[in-house]
């Protein structure tokens, strides 16, 4: 089943209409929103997100990496449990960049995917 969704971030396409995206990109957009939305950022859903942007400035350590993986895994399970099944999460912090790799299975299709997300401060 292939649907069109509004692309994230919202923008206009070449025809001046709301840009649309397919199922796979929509799921990637949903994951991105959970990862990089800070709790308190959304007015009507103040507990949404996991606040990864804040972690870039914390000194890197094994304990932080483990805690961040658990934080990301839990947030994705909480907010996207009907959309994906999270298999694994890897977090790397290098200088002012944060790289998060998520391995998941889409619940509607059973398709397994790996997506990497990079945030640079």
Helices and strands as residue ranges (DSSP letters): E 5-6, E 20-21, H 23-36, G 52-57, H 62-80, E 84-94, E 97-106, E 112-120
